[in-house]
Structure formats: C-alpha cells, structure tokens
Amino acid sequence: MHASYRLRRLVLAVGALALAMPWAAATPVAQAAPLRQDNLLPNPGFESGTSSWTAWWAEIPKPNIGYDYSYKPNSFNTESRAGGAAQDLVLAGDKSYRIFNNWDPFWAGIRQTVNAPAGSRVRFTMNARVWAAGNFWPAPSDPTMPARVRVGIEPNGGGDPFAASVVWSGEIAPHNGWNAASVEATVGAGGSVSVFVSIDFRGSSRQFMGAFFDEGSLVVAGAGTPVPGAGTPAGVYVVQSGDSLAKIARKFNVTIQDLLKLNELKDPNALQIGQQLKVPGAPPAVAPGGGIVSYVVVSGDNLSRLARRFNTTVERIKQLNNLKTDVIVIGQTLLIGP
C-alpha cells in the first residue's frame, strides 16, 4: 500500500510538471529592446532613380562683377554605371544622384520628408563627391573651386531648405573622393522630419560643376527626449552681424541656457561681432585630420591673421579661394586648409 501510494504521488507530480512546462516556456523573459538602426529613408541609394527625392535650388541674380550668384542647374538626375557612368561617380550599387551645371555657379540640393518617432534623436548622413573642372572627365576636380556640401534636418517636417529651423551639419569640400556629412536633431511632436542635402558652388566658376550623392541614411540615434546637444562635441561658431544668442540656439538646435553655461556667459545680450562661441553641433575651427573648412570673414580679419589662426599660409588661402589680391570683405566665405 505504501509503495503504491508513493507511485501514485510520483505520477501526479510528473503530470503537474508536464502541464506547467508549456506555460512557463510561453512566458518570455523581459529584455531591453535594441536601439533601432533601420534606415528610415526610401530609396536611400538612388537605385530607384530620383523617386522619393525632390530637387530644390536658389536663384540669386548675377552681379556686375564676380560669381556670388546662383542659377538653376541644368541637370537633376542620376548617374548609372549600367548606363556608362564613370565608376568613381557612384559610391555603391548602380546609381548615384547628380546635380550639374556649366559655367554658372549654383546653390542647390535635394530633400525628402519621412515619418520618425516623435521625441527621438535621429541622425542623417549622406555621402558626397564634387567635380569642378575646366576639362572633360577624367580631369581631376580643382580643389581651389569653392564647393560647400552640407546636410540638414528640419525637425517638424518643413520643406523649406532656407528656413531658420533647419539644423545643418558643418561643411565639407569632397573634391576627388567620396566623403560623408552627418547631422543630428530631435524629432518634433508631429513625428515627421525633412532631410536636406546642399551643394553651394557660389564664388567662382568652371566649365563643369557637378555634385554626386549616394548611400544616404536616416537612423534613430537615441530614444526619448534628450537634452539638446548632449553628447555632441562642441564646435566653434563666430558671431556675425545680426546674430543673437536665441538665433544661434535655434540654428544649432540647442537652448540659450546650453550656450550660456558652455561659454560661461552672464548676459545673453552681450555678444560681439567676431566673438567665438562653443556650440554643440557647430563645425570645429579646424577640420578633423587637417581638412579644408569653410570660414566667414568677420570684422578685423585679414589673410595673415587667418593663416596664423588656422596654421596655414596666406598663399594657400589665396590658392584655395582663387584670390588675386590680399583683399577680403566682411561676410565673404573662404575655404581654409593646409
């Protein structure tokens, strides 16, 4: 009797365990979700042609002297290796996006608007290459030709590339090779953002002026609503005529309090033209790796002073900007590099 009783208890226990096991297996252990790194952009590598992307450009009248103007480019299209494009003008796959003009400089780009998680931090990256030459391909691009590439994010899905709400990256000048520009911003409450790619050839002219873009990405870089500028290295911004701390804060998607604390400022209204401010997201005073940077001339500048500041020479600055004399003017944009 005792042995039979013990056997019945064992059978009941095994049966109960068998019933419990499927239920236990169906209950997963809670785990933190991985950070989402999916590309939010449709047609990021232009393999579907120009679909999902909209062209934009500035039309600035031509002055009597000089090249500080912008005409509409004669081509917004794709380069295709299968269609005979040079291999170097496509970064990956079969296609890249091309903006092109002859002789007349231009300031133009492409954009698209997509949905993104409201309050998240997103990062937009685009690879770019420019070609400015007086001879047919494969003539190398002339690095003395101003070519300013940057990318931007409008956090609320606005489509105006000239709006003050667009958060822009620093400028790159990717002559004779591919380079990437990136920028981060916090998505607005509406859950949509617009991304912009910009190429600015104003300031000089060549027979052939083209910009090529490929392999773009927009990814969620962080969840929640982070402090603006947190974790972003502080670059240097030079105060221009008409600037205010509020205007600078809007431009770089930070707060006035961030700028006051970072620069140890007491009075937000006591800015001076030419003053250098540390700003999260602003381009560094000298590009990483000793590359070429874009600089806007302010009161008191001259070529000798700029050469000393950026550890270069007057002749190199003149060469990069095709200057015939040492004369520069306030508001003029210069390329400066080693």
C-alpha positions as CSV (number, residue, x, y, z in Angstrom):
1,M,0.0,0.0,0.0
2,H,2.7,2.4,0.9
3,A,4.7,1.7,-2.3
4,S,1.5,2.1,-4.4
5,Y,0.6,5.3,-2.7
6,R,4.1,6.7,-3.3
7,L,3.9,5.7,-7.0
8,R,0.6,7.5,-7.5
9,R,2.1,10.7,-5.9
10,L,5.1,10.5,-8.3
11,V,2.8,10.1,-11.3
12,L,0.7,13.1,-10.2
13,A,3.8,15.2,-9.7
14,V,5.2,14.4,-13.1
15,G,1.9,15.1,-14.7
16,A,1.7,18.5,-13.0
17,L,5.2,19.3,-14.1
18,A,4.4,18.4,-17.7
19,L,1.3,20.7,-17.6
20,A,3.4,23.6,-16.1
21,M,6.3,23.4,-18.6
22,P,4.5,24.7,-21.7
23,W,3.1,27.6,-19.8
24,A,6.5,28.5,-18.4
25,A,8.1,28.3,-21.8
26,A,5.4,30.6,-23.3
27,T,6.4,33.3,-20.8
28,P,9.5,35.1,-22.3
29,V,12.0,36.8,-20.0
30,A,11.7,40.6,-20.4
31,Q,14.6,42.1,-22.3
32,A,15.6,45.6,-23.2
33,A,14.7,46.3,-26.9
34,P,17.8,47.0,-29.0
35,L,18.2,50.6,-30.4
36,R,16.5,50.8,-33.7
37,Q,19.0,51.3,-36.6
38,D,16.7,50.8,-39.6
39,N,17.2,53.3,-42.4
40,L,14.0,55.4,-42.4
41,L,14.7,56.8,-45.9
42,P,13.0,55.3,-49.0
43,N,15.4,55.0,-52.0
44,P,18.5,56.0,-49.9
45,G,21.0,54.9,-52.6
46,F,19.0,56.2,-55.6
47,E,18.7,52.7,-57.1
48,S,15.1,53.6,-58.0
49,G,16.2,56.8,-59.8
50,T,15.1,60.1,-58.3
51,S,11.9,58.8,-56.7
52,S,11.1,60.0,-53.2
53,W,13.6,62.9,-53.6
54,T,12.6,66.5,-54.6
55,A,15.1,68.9,-56.1
56,W,15.5,72.5,-54.8
57,W,17.7,75.4,-55.8
58,A,18.3,79.1,-55.1
59,E,18.0,81.7,-57.8
60,I,20.2,84.7,-56.9
61,P,20.8,87.4,-59.6
62,K,24.1,87.7,-61.3
63,P,26.1,90.8,-60.2
64,N,28.1,93.0,-62.5
65,I,31.3,91.6,-61.2
66,G,32.1,88.3,-59.6
67,Y,30.4,84.9,-59.1
68,D,28.4,85.4,-56.0
69,Y,25.2,84.3,-57.6
70,S,23.1,81.1,-58.2
71,Y,21.3,79.8,-61.3
72,K,19.2,76.7,-61.6
73,P,21.4,73.8,-62.5
74,N,20.7,72.3,-65.9
75,S,20.5,68.7,-64.6
76,F,18.9,66.9,-61.6
77,N,19.3,63.3,-62.4
78,T,21.1,60.0,-61.7
79,E,24.4,58.6,-62.8
80,S,24.2,54.9,-63.7
81,R,27.2,52.6,-64.2
82,A,25.0,50.4,-66.4
83,G,24.3,53.4,-68.5
84,G,28.0,54.2,-68.9
85,A,28.8,56.4,-65.9
86,A,32.3,56.6,-64.6
87,Q,32.8,54.1,-61.8
88,D,34.2,56.8,-59.5
89,L,31.0,58.8,-59.7
90,V,28.9,56.1,-58.0
91,L,29.8,55.0,-54.5
92,A,27.9,51.8,-54.3
93,G,25.4,49.9,-56.4
94,D,24.5,51.1,-59.9
95,K,23.3,54.7,-59.3
96,S,24.1,58.0,-57.6
97,Y,22.3,61.3,-57.7
98,R,23.8,64.1,-59.9
99,I,23.3,67.8,-59.8
100,F,25.2,69.5,-62.7
101,N,25.7,72.9,-64.5
102,N,28.2,74.5,-66.9
103,W,29.9,77.8,-66.1
104,D,27.2,79.4,-63.9
105,P,27.6,78.6,-60.2
106,F,24.7,77.2,-58.2
107,W,23.3,76.6,-54.7
108,A,21.0,73.6,-54.9
109,G,20.2,70.2,-53.4
110,I,17.6,67.5,-52.8
111,R,15.2,66.8,-49.9
112,Q,12.6,64.3,-48.7
113,T,10.1,64.1,-45.8
114,V,9.6,60.9,-43.8
115,N,8.0,59.8,-40.6
116,A,10.1,59.3,-37.5
117,P,9.4,58.6,-33.8
118,A,8.4,61.9,-32.1
119,G,10.9,63.0,-29.5
120,S,13.6,60.6,-30.7
121,R,17.1,61.7,-31.8
122,V,17.8,61.0,-35.4
123,R,21.0,61.1,-37.5
124,F,21.1,61.9,-41.2
125,T,24.1,61.0,-43.2
126,M,24.8,61.4,-46.9
127,N,27.9,60.6,-48.9
128,A,29.0,63.2,-51.4
129,R,31.6,63.9,-54.1
130,V,32.1,67.0,-56.2
131,W,33.7,67.6,-59.6
132,A,34.7,71.1,-60.8
133,A,37.0,71.2,-63.8
134,G,37.8,73.1,-67.0
135,N,38.4,69.9,-69.0
136,F,36.4,66.8,-69.7
137,W,36.3,63.8,-67.4
138,P,38.6,62.2,-66.2
139,A,40.2,65.5,-65.5
140,P,40.6,65.9,-61.7
141,S,38.4,68.2,-59.7
142,D,40.0,71.6,-59.0
143,P,40.3,71.9,-55.1
144,T,40.6,75.7,-55.4
145,M,37.0,75.8,-56.6
146,P,34.6,76.6,-53.7
147,A,32.4,73.6,-53.2
148,R,30.4,73.5,-49.9
149,V,28.4,70.4,-49.1
150,R,26.3,70.0,-46.0
151,V,23.2,68.1,-44.8
152,G,20.3,69.3,-42.7
153,I,17.3,68.2,-40.8
154,E,14.1,70.1,-40.3
155,P,12.7,68.6,-37.1
156,N,9.0,69.2,-37.9
157,G,8.8,68.1,-41.5
158,G,9.0,71.5,-43.1
159,G,10.1,71.6,-46.7
160,D,11.9,74.9,-46.9
161,P,15.7,74.5,-47.1
162,F,16.2,78.2,-46.3
163,A,14.2,78.1,-43.1
164,A,15.9,79.0,-39.9
165,S,14.6,75.9,-38.2
166,V,16.8,73.6,-40.4
167,V,19.6,72.1,-38.3
168,W,22.7,71.9,-40.6
169,S,25.9,70.0,-40.4
170,G,29.3,71.5,-40.9
171,E,30.5,71.9,-44.5
172,I,32.8,69.6,-46.4
173,A,34.5,70.0,-49.8
174,P,34.9,66.4,-51.1
175,H,37.0,67.1,-54.2
176,N,38.4,63.9,-55.9
177,G,36.9,61.4,-53.5
178,W,33.8,60.4,-51.5
179,N,33.2,61.8,-48.0
180,A,30.2,61.8,-45.6
181,A,28.4,64.6,-43.9
182,S,26.2,63.9,-40.9
183,V,23.9,65.9,-38.6
184,E,21.6,65.0,-35.7
185,A,18.3,66.6,-34.5
186,T,15.4,65.8,-32.2
187,V,12.1,64.9,-34.0
188,G,9.2,67.2,-33.3
189,A,5.9,66.3,-31.7
190,G,4.3,65.7,-35.2
191,G,6.5,62.7,-35.8
192,S,7.9,63.7,-39.2
193,V,11.2,65.2,-40.4
194,S,12.6,66.6,-43.6
195,V,16.2,65.9,-44.6
196,F,18.2,68.2,-47.0
197,V,21.4,67.8,-49.0
198,S,23.0,71.1,-50.1
199,I,25.8,71.9,-52.6
200,D,27.0,75.5,-52.9
201,F,29.3,76.4,-55.8
202,R,28.9,80.2,-55.4
203,G,32.1,82.3,-55.5
204,S,33.8,81.0,-58.7
205,S,33.1,79.2,-62.0
206,R,34.3,76.3,-64.0
207,Q,33.1,74.8,-67.3
208,F,31.9,71.7,-65.5
209,M,30.5,71.8,-62.0
210,G,28.8,68.7,-60.6
211,A,27.9,67.2,-57.2
212,F,27.1,63.5,-56.7
213,F,25.3,61.9,-53.7
214,D,24.9,58.3,-52.7
215,E,24.1,55.9,-49.8
216,G,22.1,58.2,-47.6
217,S,20.7,57.1,-44.2
218,L,18.4,58.4,-41.5
219,V,18.5,56.3,-38.3
220,V,17.2,56.7,-34.8
221,A,20.3,57.5,-32.7
222,G,18.5,57.7,-29.4
223,A,15.2,57.3,-27.7
224,G,13.2,59.7,-25.5
225,T,13.7,63.4,-25.4
226,P,17.4,64.0,-24.7
227,V,18.9,67.3,-23.7
228,P,19.7,69.2,-26.9
229,G,23.3,68.9,-27.8
230,A,24.1,66.3,-25.2
231,G,26.9,64.1,-26.3
232,T,27.6,66.2,-29.3
233,P,31.1,67.7,-29.4
234,A,31.2,71.5,-29.2
235,G,32.5,73.2,-32.2
236,V,33.3,76.9,-32.7
237,Y,30.9,79.5,-34.1
238,V,32.0,83.0,-34.9
239,V,29.3,85.6,-34.1
240,Q,28.2,87.5,-37.2
241,S,26.4,90.8,-37.7
242,G,22.7,90.4,-36.7
243,D,23.3,87.4,-34.5
244,S,21.7,86.9,-31.2
245,L,22.0,84.0,-28.7
246,A,18.5,83.0,-29.4
247,K,19.1,82.9,-33.2
248,I,22.3,80.8,-32.7
249,A,20.5,78.4,-30.4
250,R,17.8,77.9,-33.0
251,K,20.3,77.3,-35.8
252,F,22.1,74.5,-33.9
253,N,19.0,73.1,-32.1
254,V,20.3,73.9,-28.6
255,T,19.0,76.1,-25.8
256,I,20.1,79.6,-24.7
257,Q,20.9,78.0,-21.3
258,D,23.2,75.5,-23.0
259,L,25.1,78.3,-24.7
260,L,25.3,80.4,-21.5
261,K,26.7,77.5,-19.5
262,L,29.1,76.2,-22.1
263,N,30.6,79.7,-22.7
264,E,30.3,80.9,-19.1
265,L,28.3,83.9,-20.2
266,K,26.4,86.1,-17.8
267,D,24.5,88.3,-20.2
268,P,22.8,86.7,-23.2
269,N,22.6,90.1,-24.9
270,A,26.3,91.0,-24.6
271,L,27.5,89.4,-27.9
272,Q,30.2,91.0,-30.1
273,I,30.8,90.5,-33.8
274,G,33.8,88.2,-34.2
275,Q,33.3,86.6,-30.8
276,Q,33.9,82.8,-30.8
277,L,31.3,80.7,-29.1
278,K,31.5,77.0,-28.2
279,V,28.3,75.4,-29.8
280,P,27.3,71.8,-29.7
281,G,26.9,70.6,-33.3
282,A,28.9,73.5,-34.8
283,P,31.8,72.6,-37.1
284,P,35.2,72.6,-35.4
285,A,37.5,75.6,-36.1
286,V,39.9,73.2,-37.8
287,A,38.5,70.1,-39.5
288,P,39.5,66.7,-38.2
289,G,42.5,65.4,-39.9
290,G,43.6,68.8,-41.1
291,G,41.0,69.0,-43.9
292,I,39.5,72.1,-45.6
293,V,36.9,74.1,-43.7
294,S,34.6,77.0,-44.6
295,Y,35.1,80.3,-42.8
296,V,33.0,83.5,-42.9
297,V,35.1,86.7,-42.7
298,V,34.3,89.0,-39.7
299,S,35.4,92.5,-38.7
300,G,39.1,92.7,-38.0
301,D,40.1,89.7,-40.2
302,N,42.9,89.7,-42.7
303,L,44.7,86.9,-44.5
304,S,47.7,87.0,-42.3
305,R,45.7,86.7,-39.1
306,L,43.6,83.8,-40.6
307,A,46.7,82.0,-41.8
308,R,48.2,82.1,-38.2
309,R,44.9,81.0,-36.6
310,F,44.4,78.0,-38.9
311,N,48.1,77.1,-39.1
312,T,48.4,77.6,-42.9
313,T,49.8,80.3,-45.2
314,V,48.4,83.4,-47.0
315,E,49.3,81.9,-50.3
316,R,47.4,78.7,-49.6
317,I,44.3,80.6,-48.6
318,K,44.6,82.6,-51.8
319,Q,45.1,79.5,-53.9
320,L,42.0,77.7,-52.4
321,N,39.8,80.8,-53.0
322,N,41.3,81.9,-56.3
323,L,42.2,85.3,-54.8
324,K,44.3,87.7,-56.9
325,T,44.9,90.1,-54.0
326,D,45.0,90.1,-50.2
327,V,41.7,92.0,-50.0
328,I,38.8,90.2,-48.2
329,V,35.5,91.6,-47.0
330,I,33.2,91.0,-44.1
331,G,30.7,88.3,-44.8
332,Q,32.9,86.7,-47.5
333,T,33.1,82.9,-47.3
334,L,36.6,81.4,-47.5
335,L,37.9,77.9,-47.8
336,I,40.8,77.4,-45.4
337,G,43.0,74.3,-45.1
338,P,46.6,73.0,-45.1
